């Protein structure tokens, strides 16, 4: 389950829900949290459940996820309302640490049994930097087993509010030190846990050049996908997190040369040396290329 683009859509907005099917995102997140007013939450739950049921899992052209509210808010009500629609995954916001993901897993165990959904089918993406405690505990992801977890996402807005910061940017317009640190910690935690690292949103949805530039930089850093808040962001994000034709061509050469050379640790291609880590990366690039070319 690879994800380049995760488009967030308010779960109570009929107009935006109606544009999902052809949006081109790898995953759409039907939101029951920040983009839905508390008084409208029950209506949003009903709409999201109906939307899921109208698109059976085996007939979906994209992944359909649901962002629920935090575990200490109305998460169980959200889950109870939508679990029967068999969402591909749940986005869990405002975690305190890995145990919140385990708690969500237990809830999903019970709800999947109740709703007749295959046990373990519903995956989890955790937004892992929205509380100070969560940021400080990110190294723990290297030492826990969380079978449903497939991705860690980071975000700066809720963290800045939680710590009382007036901004999350420095004087140059880049992320301030605290947020650069949190971003790096999420990337390392995701890699240590063997899950995807999802880059935060680019809030100026009209700035396509900035989105493309920062998405390419995130991919170079090791992030494998990005959250989106507007359909116009999907194509640049998908392009940035897809292997380039040059990368695919080189990967083919590396795999072919190692296969030809037999039991060796290094090969030479066009005057450059490539070793086993390069071979592993080449195989991963080709795997991604095959997945996204389907």
CORPE-V688137 format. One record per residue. N is the residue number from 0. PHI is phi in whole degrees, 0 to 359 (* if undefined). PSI is psi in whole degrees, -180 to 180 (* if undefined). NEAR is the number of other C-alpha atoms within 10 Angstrom. Layout:
<<N:PHI:PSI:NEAR> <N:PHI:PSI:NEAR>>
//
This chain:
<<0:*:94:10> <1:260:145:16> <2:225:120:22> <3:268:-46:25> <4:235:132:27> <5:238:104:25> <6:270:122:25> <7:271:130:22> <8:228:129:25> <9:302:132:22> <10:288:-9:27> <11:249:10:23> <12:256:101:16> <13:300:-40:12> <14:297:-46:9> <15:287:-36:14> <16:298:-34:17> <17:289:-12:11> <18:257:5:11> <19:289:-45:19> <20:303:-36:13> <21:253:22:10> <22:284:-22:17> <23:89:-1:17> <24:287:152:23> <25:290:-35:20> <26:216:142:23> <27:246:133:25> <28:256:110:26> <29:281:113:31> <30:268:129:26> <31:247:5:27> <32:256:-109:23> <33:297:-29:12> <34:272:3:15> <35:242:127:18> <36:295:142:13> <37:308:-39:11> <38:290:-15:8> <39:254:9:12> <40:294:-42:20> <41:298:-42:16> <42:296:-40:13> <43:296:-42:25> <44:302:-44:24> <45:296:-43:15> <46:295:-42:20> <47:294:-43:27> <48:299:-44:22> <49:295:-40:14> <50:299:-44:18> <51:295:-45:22> <52:294:-30:15> <53:285:-9:12> <54:229:79:16> <55:306:147:12> <56:304:-41:16> <57:285:-4:6> <58:244:5:8> <59:283:143:13> <60:265:-10:14> <61:214:164:18> <62:282:139:18> <63:245:113:25> <64:250:166:26> <65:228:127:30> <66:269:118:28> <67:268:178:25> <68:276:169:21> <69:299:157:18> <70:299:-30:17> <71:270:9:10> <72:250:-110:10> <73:238:35:14> <74:301:-44:20> <75:295:-39:17> <76:296:-41:14> <77:299:-49:24> <78:297:-44:20> <79:299:-34:18> <80:286:-33:18> <81:250:-15:24> <82:301:-36:23> <83:293:-17:19> <84:278:0:20> <85:53:59:22> <86:297:151:25> <87:292:-29:22> <88:195:168:22> <89:240:130:26> <90:266:121:23> <91:255:115:24> <92:270:164:26> <93:52:46:21> <94:288:157:22> <95:260:-26:21> <96:179:-178:21> <97:301:-28:21> <98:295:-24:13> <99:293:-35:18> <100:292:-38:21> <101:296:-42:17> <102:299:-44:12> <103:298:-39:18> <104:300:-41:20> <105:297:-42:12> <106:299:-44:15> <107:294:-36:25> <108:306:-51:17> <109:293:-42:12> <110:289:-36:20> <111:296:-41:20> <112:297:-45:13> <113:298:-39:12> <114:267:-2:14> <115:74:24:11> <116:270:136:18> <117:309:131:11> <118:297:128:12> <119:89:0:13> <120:291:-36:15> <121:278:118:20> <122:269:174:19> <123:229:134:25> <124:243:125:24> <125:255:133:23> <126:275:108:22> <127:257:13:31> <128:225:23:31> <129:270:-7:24> <130:229:148:21> <131:303:-40:18> <132:299:-41:14> <133:298:-42:21> <134:296:-45:23> <135:293:-22:14> <136:258:7:16> <137:303:-35:21> <138:301:-21:19> <139:295:-21:15> <140:294:-15:19> <141:284:-12:14> <142:233:13:11> <143:237:154:13> <144:254:117:11> <145:229:84:15> <146:301:-30:12> <147:278:-17:19> <148:288:126:24> <149:238:-10:20> <150:200:149:25> <151:241:133:24> <152:245:152:27> <153:234:156:28> <154:210:150:21> <155:257:-23:23> <156:293:-51:16> <157:293:-32:16> <158:294:-43:23> <159:296:-37:20> <160:293:-38:14> <161:293:-33:12> <162:263:0:11> <163:77:26:9> <164:278:145:11> <165:280:-19:8> <166:203:160:12> <167:251:11:18> <168:246:153:17> <169:268:-174:10> <170:293:-18:7> <171:269:-3:7> <172:90:2:8> <173:267:170:11> <174:302:136:16> <175:291:166:15> <176:306:-45:12> <177:304:-40:14> <178:279:-32:21> <179:296:-40:14> <180:295:-47:13> <181:298:-41:23> <182:298:-47:24> <183:296:-38:15> <184:294:-38:20> <185:295:-43:27> <186:301:-47:25> <187:292:-40:19> <188:297:-42:23> <189:296:-44:25> <190:294:-39:18> <191:295:-34:15> <192:274:-8:20> <193:74:33:14> <194:235:172:17> <195:288:147:24> <196:252:119:28> <197:253:123:30> <198:289:152:27> <199:289:170:19> <200:291:155:23> <201:255:110:20> <202:287:-27:11> <203:274:89:12> <204:290:-10:15> <205:273:-15:12> <206:269:81:12> <207:293:-37:16> <208:296:-44:10> <209:295:-39:13> <210:297:-46:21> <211:296:-44:20> <212:296:-47:13> <213:287:-28:16> <214:290:-41:26> <215:297:-40:19> <216:296:-40:14> <217:296:-41:21> <218:296:-39:21> <219:295:-33:12> <220:289:-24:11> <221:123:-4:18> <222:291:149:24> <223:246:-3:23> <224:191:178:27> <225:211:145:27> <226:283:148:25> <227:228:151:25> <228:240:2:18> <229:211:140:18> <230:302:-29:18> <231:293:-13:15> <232:272:-11:24> <233:291:-48:22> <234:300:-50:15> <235:300:-38:17> <236:293:-47:26> <237:301:-40:22> <238:294:-42:15> <239:294:-34:25> <240:258:11:24> <241:262:144:21> <242:301:134:20> <243:288:162:13> <244:299:-35:10> <245:294:-41:9> <246:296:-41:15> <247:294:-43:19> <248:299:-45:14> <249:294:-40:16> <250:300:-43:22> <251:301:-43:16> <252:296:-43:15> <253:296:-47:26> <254:297:-43:17> <255:295:-41:12> <256:290:-40:17> <257:296:-39:19> <258:296:-40:11> <259:291:-38:11> <260:283:-20:11> <261:84:-144:9> <262:280:80:8> <263:229:161:11> <264:260:-17:12> <265:217:153:16> <266:222:159:18> <267:248:133:12> <268:224:120:11> <269:52:42:5> <270:81:6:7> <271:241:148:7> <272:263:139:11> <273:230:136:16> <274:244:-168:14> <275:300:-42:14> <276:302:-37:11> <277:295:-38:15> <278:295:-42:22> <279:298:-43:13> <280:295:-40:14> <281:298:-43:21> <282:296:-38:17> <283:293:-41:14> <284:300:-43:21> <285:292:-35:19> <286:297:-46:14> <287:298:-44:16> <288:300:-44:17> <289:295:-41:10> <290:295:-47:12> <291:281:-13:15> <292:268:0:8> <293:295:*:5>>
//
